[in-house]
Amino acid sequence: EARDDLLPQSNLAARSDGGWHPAQIGRLSSHRGLRLRGVLTPSTLLGWQVFDLARFEWKVEAGVGYQYTNFISVEPLQEPSVSDAAIRLWTSFKWDILSDLDLKFQHDTILVPTDMGQTSHYTRAILKYELTDLLKLETTFVHSRIWQPVPTADGTQPKSDDFQLIVGFAFEVY
C-alpha cells in the first residue's frame, strides 16, 4: 500500500510565456513496501516554465527543504525516525496528444546531502483517455525508489524500488 500526496502548491508568479517563478510545495507520503510509515518534506522551490504551448507544457523546479522520515520498523538501537535538510528537484510535463488523449508526467527527486542513502525518487506517468465529457479512463504508472532503505527490526533489507500500474475511471464534475 502506497500513498503519496503533494501538499497544496502555490505558484505565486507563474508566467505563461516562460520564465522564473517562485513556488512552494511539500510532499507527504507513506509506503509499506519501502517500510516507510510517513515522510514529510516541506520545501520552497524556484521554478522555470520551459514551455507553455497550446498542447504541451513543461515545468522544472528546484529548491531546499526539510525531510522527516518515520520508519515502520528498524534494527535494534537504530532511531525509528530521522530528519535532515533536503534538496528538491522536480519536473512535470503535460502533452495533449489528441483532443481526447493526454499524457502527464511528474518526477520528484529529494536529495539528502548528509545521508545520500535516504535520497528518494518518485515518478508518475498518467495516460488519460476521455470516454465522454464526464468520464475518463486513466492508466497510471508509478515508480518509487529509495537509494538505501533502512533494514527492518529483523535485519531484512527492504527493496529499493516499488512499481505500480493503476487503471481506473475518473469522473470530472465542473
N, C-alpha and C positions, 0 to 999 in steps of 0.2 A: 504494500500500500504506500503510495507516494502522494504528497501534497506539496505543491509549490505555487505560491501566490505572490504576485507582485503587489506590493502595497500601493496606496494611492500615489500617483505620479503627477507632478505639475511641471509643464514646460512653460516657464514664466515669460519667455520672449521668443518663442519659436518663429522662425521666418520661413515663409513658403518659397522664397526664392533662393534657399540655401543660406548658410551662414551659421555662426556660432549661436548657441542658446543655452542659458543655464537651465538645469533640470535637477529635480530631487527625486530619488527613487529608493525604495527599500525592498528587501525580499524576505519573506517569511516562509520557511519550508520545513517539512519533516519527511523522513523516508525510512521505513522499516528495513528494506533490503540493504541499504547502506548503513544501517544501525544508527540512525540519527533520530533522536526524539524531537529535536527542534533546532533550527538555525535561524537567527535573526541578523539581518545585515542592513542597517540603515546607512545611507550614504548620500553624498552630494556629488552630482556629475555635471560635467560641461559637455554639451553635445554639438554635433555638426549634422545638419540635414544635407546630406550629399546630393540627393536627387529628390525632387518633388514634382513629378511629371503626372500627366493625366492618368496613366496606367501603371506607374512604378514609383515607389517611394523607398528611400534608403536613409537610415539614420545611424550614426555612431556616437557613442558617449563614453567618457572616461572620467574617473574621479576617485575620491578617497572615502573611506567609511570605517565602520567598526563591525566586527563579526563576533557573535556569541553563538557557541555550539554546545548543545546538551546531548550526550550520547545515551543510547538505550542501555548499554552495559559496557563496562570497561574492565580491564585486568585489575587485580588487587593492587592497591597503593597508587593507582592512577586516578587523576581527577576526573569526575564524571562530566565536567563542563570546562570549556576553555573559551577565552575571549582575546581578541587581538585587533590591531589595525588591519585594514584591508584595502586593496586597490581593486577597483571595479572597471572592467572593460565590457561594454555592451554594444550590440548592434542588432538592427532589425531591418527587414525589408518586406514590402508588400507589392505583389505583382498581380494585376488583373489580367490573367492570361486570355480569357474570353469574357464576354459580358456576364456569363453565369458561372465562371470558374476563377477562383482566387487562390493564390499561394502566399502564405505568411511564414516568415522565418524569424526566429529570435535566438540569439546566442549571448550568454552571460558568463563571463569568467571572473572569479573572485580570487585574486592572488593574496596569500597571507605571507608577507615577506619574512617574518620571523620563524615560520613553520611551513615551508613550501609543501609539505605532505598534506596539509589541510586545504590546499588550493583546490577549488572546485570549478566545474564547468556544467552548464545547463543549456541544452539546445532543444528547441521545439520547432517543428515544421508542421503547418496546418494546411491541408488542401480542402477547400470549401466549394461545394457544388450547390448551386441554387436550384432546388427542385421546383419550388413555387415562390411567390413573393414572400411568404412567411416561413417556409420550410427549407432548411439547408441540410445537406449531408456533409459531415466533417470527418476527415481522416487525419489523425494527429500522430506524428512520430516524436517520441521524447527520448533524449539521451541525457542521463545524469552521471557525473563522474567526480570522484574524489581521488586525488593522486595516491595517497597512502592512508586508507581508513585505519582507525584505531582498533586494535584487537579487542574482542569481547572478553567478558569475565572468564570464560573457559579457555581463552587463548586462541580461539578461532579467528582467522583473518577474514574480515568481510570482503566481499567482492568490490572492486573499484568502480565498475561500470554497471549501470542499470538501463535497460532498453524497454520501451513500452510502445505498443501500437494500439491506438484507441480509435474506434469507429463509433460514430453516434449521429444523432439528429439534433438540430438546433432550431428553435422557433424564435423568430425575430418579431418583436412587437414594437411598433413605433409609437 
